[in-house]
Amino acid sequence: MVNSLSPSLRRVVVLGTGGTIAGRAASGTDNIGYTAGEVGVADLLGGIDAPAGLALVAEQVAQLDSKDMAFDVWLQLARRCAFWLAEADVAGVVITHGTDTIEETAFFLQAVLAPGKPVVLTCAMRPASSLSPDGPQNVRDAIAVAATPAAHGVTVVCAGAIHGALDVQKVHTYRPDAFSSGDAGPVGYVEEGAVRRLRDWPQPVCAVPKIPEAKAGAAMRWPRVEIVTSHAGASGALIDLLLQERAAGVAEPVRGLVVAATGNGTVHQALEAAALRAQDAGVAVLRATRCANGRILPKPGDLLRDAGALTPVKARIALMLELLGTAAA
């Protein structure tokens, strides 16, 4: 718990999952040779004062490097978000997260929650031990968004920009301003603690958002969806191997494929032939463009479905949720 509570205060709940923002290196000058997920979320909030009328609550959900993000952590996050958002005095939720998979977590949470209050993921490109860490300002900005009246949906806040969950992508390996919303542009900006909104808050991804649940007495089983990339000289060998596994009766056969396609959803002929074989064998196949901007514009005669503006990693999540829904029906 951070800051004392009074009946008149609204709360912003900060859920920690680790990442660079919680990382620590041996030297303050080392911004790349750190270990992620070393600093607890309560400690990250230690030097941050709550804005007037707000109290901050800290809860550690996970402590990991986001490159190792797991489905079970997503479920736990979704459930904790749902719990806190249902509290009348909670204005919104902030999640501290690593940059590598933050766009995937944001998309998942928007898809399964479509929250009527703000859920704001934030991060850092420099560890907490850095001489000039970017995490504290990002957290302050995220809290400002989470406390904004009428804000809703899942966003990612980094370097003063507010990105919608559907559009955000990590586009740089190192600099603090590492994210973009592509053609859509950011939802808005945080300027000296004030939110300047440019467009609508994120809209629902699914018609009926629902947190996935395992059947009674069973562990949660996620459908296996793999990503394959179309490129010069591509072949269908990887897909054929996956089909051989499926035919052999492996414990977790592939159920879906996302083809990271070139341009407007184009796929190398050898890879497309294999993808069609997979589709004929009952594997769900979806094309998503490799391009950083734009969307796939479908045309008559397309043999493989497209994911529109979704990136390959987000298309994979969408297909997993679709397959989960099909299995539950």
N, C-alpha and C positions, 0 to 999 in steps of 0.2 A: 504494500500500500504506500502510495506517495502522496503527500499533502493530507492534511486533516479534512475530514468530511463534515459538512453541515447540511441540514435539510434543504437549504436554499441553493446549494451547489449542484450543477449538472456534472456528470462524470464523462470523461473520455478514458476508455480502457485501452491500454497499450499491451499487445500480445507479442512476446519475443520468440523468434525462431532461430536466432544466430546470425550467420552471414558476416560479411566484411565489416558491417557497421558495429559488430560485436567482436571484431578481430583484434589480435594483439601481436606485435612484432617485438624483437629484441631491441630494436633501435627506432627512435622517433622519425628517423630519416628514411626508413624502409617502408615503402607503400605497396610492395608486391610480395615480399617474403614473409608474410604474416600467417598466423593460424586463425582461421575463421571460427566464430562461435565460442569465444573465450570469456566474454564479458556478459554478465547477466543483465536482463532488461531493466531491473530496478536500478542497477548501477548506471546504465545508460541515461536514465532519467534524473540521476542525482544532481546535475547542474542545471536542470531545466525547470523554470518556474511555470506553474500552470497559469494560463491567461485568467483574467478577472472573471469570477463567476464559475470557474471550472475546478474540478479536482481530478487528479490523474491516478489511475489504478494500474498497477503493473502485474502481469501474469506471464510466467515462462511456459510456453507450450512445447518448444523444442529448442535444441541448441546444436545446430549443424551448419556445415558449409552447404549453401543452397544448390551446388552442383549435385549433391547427394539427396536432394528432396525426394520424399517418398509419398506414395499414395496415402498411407496411414496418417501421415502428418497433415495432409490436405483434409482428410476427414475430421481429424481432431480440431484443426483450425476452423473448419466450417461449423462444427458443433459448438465450439466456444464462441464464435461470432454470433451464432443464432441465440445462444444463451444470453449473452450480454446485450445484444440489440433488443431483446424482449423486455429488458428492464426499462421502466418508464423514464428514469432520470439519466439514462445513458444517452448522450448526444451522438456518439459514434465510436468506432473502433479504429485504432491504429495498429498495424502489424509491422514490426521491424524484421527485415528479410534480406537475404543475399541477393545480389544483382543478377546472378547467372540464370536463375529460373523464376524471377519475380513476375515476369509477364505470363508465365504458365499458371502460377498460383493465382494471380489476379483474375485470369480468364476463368479458371475453375470456380473460384468463389463467386464471380458474377453469374456464372451459369447455374450454380446450384442454390444460390441465395437470392439474387436480384434484390438486394436489401433496400428497404424504404428509408434507411438511415445510411450515412456514409461509412464505408469500410476503406481505409486508406493505408496502402502498403508504402513503406519507405525503406531506404537503403543507404549505402555509402559506397564510394569507390576507394576510399582510404580507410584504413583500420582506425579503431578508437585510440590506438597508441601513437598515431601520426602527429607530427608537429603541427599540422593544420588539418585536422579531421573535418570531413564534410558532414558526418553523421548528425552532430547536434543541431545544425541549422535545418537539415532535412526533417528531423523529428519535430522541431518547432513548427515548421511549415505544415507537416502532416497533421499535427494537433489542430492547427488553425483551420484546415479543411474539415477535419472530423467534427469541429464545433460549429461549422457554418449552418445556419438555419436553412432548411429545405434542401440541403445537399443530400444526395442518395446515390446508391450504386458503389461499385468498386473502382477505385482509382489508384494510380501509382504517383507519388510525389517525389521528385528528385530535382535538385538544382533550381528550385523555384517554380518548376513547371508541373502542372497537374495533367496527367495522361489518363485517358479512359482505358479500362481493362481490355476492351476489344481491339484497340489500336496500338497500344504501347509495344515497343520493341527495344531491346538493347542494341545499340548501333555502334558503340565504340568500346574498345578493350580497356581503356585506361583513364580517359579524362573524366572529371566529376560530372559533367553534363553528358551522360552516356546514353540517354534515351530519346526516342522520337515517337511521334504518333503518325508519321507518314503524311499522306495526303489529307487526312482528317484534321491534323493539327491538334494541339493540346486543348483540353477542356478549359484551361485557364492558367493563371499564375498566382503565386503568393508573393505579395510585395509588402515587406515590413509588417508581416502578420495579418495583412488584409487580403482576402481572396478576390481576384478580379476574374470573373467567369466570362468565357468567350462563346461557349456553346453549351448544349444540353448535357446534363449529367448522364452517365451510362444507362442504357436501356436494357431490359431483360434479354438474355440469350435464348432461353428456353421458354416455351409457352407456359409450362407449369414447372417452375424451378423446384427442385427437390434434392435434399441431401441424400446421397446413396446410402442404403442400409443393407446389411447382410441379412439373409434369411435366418430365422430363429435357430440358434444353436450352431450356426455355421460361421466360419471366418469369411471376411469380405473377399470376394474373388473378382478381380478386375479383368476385363477382357483384354487379351494381348493384342495391341495394335502397334505395328512397326512402321517406321518411315524409311522409304528408299528414295534415292535421288536420281533424277534424270540429268544426264550430262553427256558431253561428247564421248562416243565410244561406249556408252552404257550397254549392259546386257541384262537379260532376265534371270541370270544365275542365282542371285540372292532370293528372288521370289520363288524360283523353282525349288530351292533348298527348303524354304519355309513350307511349301506345299508337300514336299517329301516328309518333313517332320509331321505335318498334319495327318498325312496318310498313314504314318507309322504309329499314330495314336499316342503322341507325347502328352504329358500331363497338362501342359498349358499350350495348346495349339494356337497358331495365329488366327485371329478372328477378323482382324481389320488391317488394311494397309493404307498409308497415306503416301502418295507419290509427290515428292517435292519437284514440281514441274518447272520447265523453263517458260519464260515469257507469259503469254496468255493461256497458260495451262497446257502447253505442248509437251509431248513425251516422246523420247527416242523410240523408234519403231520396235526395237527388240524388247525394250522394257515394257512398252504398251502391250505387246503380244503376251508377255508373261502376266501382266496385270489383268488382262482379260481372261487368261486361263484361271487365275486366282478367283476372279469374280464368278466365273462359271462353276468353280468348285465350292461356292458358298461363302467366300471371303468378301467382306464389305470393302470396297475400294473408293478412295476419295483423292482427287487431285487438288493440290494447293501450290500456288506460285512461289518460286524462289525469290521473286523480285521484292525489293524492300517497299516499293510503293505500288499503288494500283490494286486492281482486283481482277479475277478471271471473269471475262465476259463470255457466257456460254453461247454456243452456236448450234444450229440444227445438225444432227448427226453425231454429236458427242456420244461416245460409248461409255465414258467414265464420268461419274458425278464430279462436280467441282465444289470447292469450299469457299467460293466467293473471295472476300477480302482476308480471310483467315490465313495466317502463316502456317507452315507445316506443323509446328509444335502445337499451335492452338487447334488446328484441324484434327490433330490426333486426340486431343482432349474431347472435342466435340463428338468425334466418332466413338470414343470409349463410352461417353455418356449415352449416346444413341443406342449402342449395343447393350448397355446395362438396362436401358428402358425396354428394349425388345425382349431381353431375357426375363424381365419381371412381368411382362404383359401376359 
